[in-house]
Amino acid sequence: MSSTLPTPQPSLGTQSAAETMAPQDQRAAEMVDAVAEELSSLVIHPEEELVTKLAKVSKTPAAGFGVFATQDIPKGALIAVESAVLSIPAVPDEEAAPEFCAALHQLPKAKLERLQSLSLDPLAWKAVSGANVRSRIWQWCEDNLASNEGGQRTSHHELSKMVDITCRCYGIFLTNNLETGGESGRGVYPFFSRMNHSCRPDIFEFFDIKTKELSLRAIHDIKAGDQIHSTYVDLLQPRKKRQKTLAAWGFHCQCTACANPAFDTLSDRAVELDDMLEEYLFYHDDFSSDTDDDHEPFLKGPDEALGVAQDLIQILKDQAIYGESLFYAYWNGSKLGVEVDDLQLALDYAREAREIEVCCVGTDGKLSDEDTIEWISYLESQIAHGADKGTLSARLAHGDYDP
Ligand SMILES: C[S@@+](CC[C@H](N)C(=O)[O-])C[C@H]1O[C@@H](n2cnc3c(N)ncnc32)[C@H](O)[C@@H]1O
């Protein structure tokens, strides 16, 4: 197997900022260096041990390996930053196996070893050993590896061995890969791959399209020694649906939310509220025009919709669901605050949303396509200038909000 890719360069520059800047900027430069040093202790390279300043990978009693906090981690703290061991572009499912083969057979040895050390879920193994996927992998190997570097034909036995190894690695990829969204496809990230699932996750994972790095941040305070979980599923689903999806990883979730039936009522209600809100926010125009839809809209106007957003915020907090779902509940609440002409409420909710956003993705990232900072300053200026009741919502309805 050839290893033609160069070893990736660390994402943080090795040259010290203080070494390169003018003397009068020395203090600022030292601060930059301090931040770079702090961050470099969080960066995971595939060839290194899986330890950062705040967390490490260890054996769990019943779920293989997991990630544990090595010290108290405050909400919002950056736990790790890492690049992919292996990634493939966004392609239709039937093209994923050949894309994977091409990426795998270019992988440097250290990364290949890291990939092979990760867990292989029995169901993923079953999928890759099935005739369909195996024959695609066989075809790729035959087309690309049928002769060795000296030009001699690879024997059937050797080819079959390569197919076996490739299938096993593909199973590992399927067990551990994360969809990073849009054209960036999906990849396997070494530290993140060791995180077990909980329906009450402790972190938010954020893929930065510019740097191609994945950052993991605490979404609430975590105590030293606690296991750090991510979520493998959308949390705004009833328990049964979540567990059905999780069955693909071959385990039955026993997190606090799944083990305590009292959470089921809250969880079902959160799903209902979210559906009503979604219908109001995204489809209510369809109801006002002539439509064949066979039901009346759930929510009649912005006052009712705001009430639902407020209930949803409360229910998410009662269930200790932080992160993206709570962000959107506040964000929608802020937009509805404007619709009912309560600009102060709109501003308070926008600030809450921003706090969650920073906690999940840092100050430079964004959770939504819209810009929360611009929205906050827009609301602040409208309040400062005593925007007329109704003016702002009318302008927003026409899409001419111009911060
Ligand atoms: C991405 S890996 C997570 C790390 C894995 N435990 C390991 O040892 O590498 C996914 C696999 O971990 C296990 N797993 C994840 N979350 C779990 C949970 N809440 N309970 C039991 N097993 C879990 C399942 O076997 C699953 O297929």
The ligand as an SDF file (V2000), in Angstrom:
LIG
                    3D

 27 29  0  0  0  0  0  0  0  0999 V2000
  -17.8290    6.5790   17.5860 C   0  0  0  0  0  0  0  0  0  0  0  0
  -17.5790    5.1840   18.5720 S   0  0  0  0  0  0  0  0  0  0  0  0
  -17.3890    5.8450   20.1700 C   0  0  0  0  0  0  0  0  0  0  0  0
  -16.1380    5.3550   20.8630 C   0  0  0  0  0  0  0  0  0  0  0  0
  -16.1190    3.8850   21.1630 C   0  0  0  0  0  0  0  0  0  0  0  0
  -16.7270    3.6130   22.4560 N   0  0  0  0  0  0  0  0  0  0  0  0
  -14.7170    3.3310   21.1480 C   0  0  0  0  0  0  0  0  0  0  0  0
  -14.3700    2.5020   21.9690 O   0  0  0  0  0  0  0  0  0  0  0  0
  -13.9600    3.7190   20.2470 O   0  0  0  0  0  0  0  0  0  0  0  0
  -19.1930    4.5290   18.5130 C   0  0  0  0  0  0  0  0  0  0  0  0
  -19.3520    3.2210   19.2310 C   0  0  0  0  0  0  0  0  0  0  0  0
  -19.2290    3.3970   20.6450 O   0  0  0  0  0  0  0  0  0  0  0  0
  -20.2070    2.6360   21.3440 C   0  0  0  0  0  0  0  0  0  0  0  0
  -21.1010    3.5790   22.0660 N   0  0  0  0  0  0  0  0  0  0  0  0
  -21.2510    4.8960   21.8350 C   0  0  0  0  0  0  0  0  0  0  0  0
  -22.0970    5.4550   22.6980 N   0  0  0  0  0  0  0  0  0  0  0  0
  -22.5110    4.4620   23.5030 C   0  0  0  0  0  0  0  0  0  0  0  0
  -23.4170    4.4060   24.5990 C   0  0  0  0  0  0  0  0  0  0  0  0
  -24.0620    5.4940   25.0380 N   0  0  0  0  0  0  0  0  0  0  0  0
  -23.5990    3.2050   25.2100 N   0  0  0  0  0  0  0  0  0  0  0  0
  -22.9650    2.0940   24.7690 C   0  0  0  0  0  0  0  0  0  0  0  0
  -22.0850    2.0730   23.7260 N   0  0  0  0  0  0  0  0  0  0  0  0
  -21.8640    3.2530   23.1040 C   0  0  0  0  0  0  0  0  0  0  0  0
  -20.9620    1.8420   20.3020 C   0  0  0  0  0  0  0  0  0  0  0  0
  -20.3520    0.5880   20.2090 O   0  0  0  0  0  0  0  0  0  0  0  0
  -20.7270    2.6200   19.0220 C   0  0  0  0  0  0  0  0  0  0  0  0
  -20.7680    1.8190   17.8730 O   0  0  0  0  0  0  0  0  0  0  0  0
  1  2  1  0
  2  3  1  0
  2 10  1  0
  3  4  1  0
  4  5  1  0
  5  6  1  0
  5  7  1  0
  7  8  2  0
  7  9  1  0
 10 11  1  0
 11 12  1  0
 11 26  1  0
 12 13  1  0
 13 14  1  0
 13 24  1  0
 14 15  1  0
 14 23  1  0
 15 16  2  0
 16 17  1  0
 17 18  1  0
 17 23  2  0
 18 19  1  0
 18 20  2  0
 20 21  1  0
 21 22  2  0
 22 23  1  0
 24 25  1  0
 24 26  1  0
 26 27  1  0
M  CHG  2   2   1   9  -1
M  END
$$$$
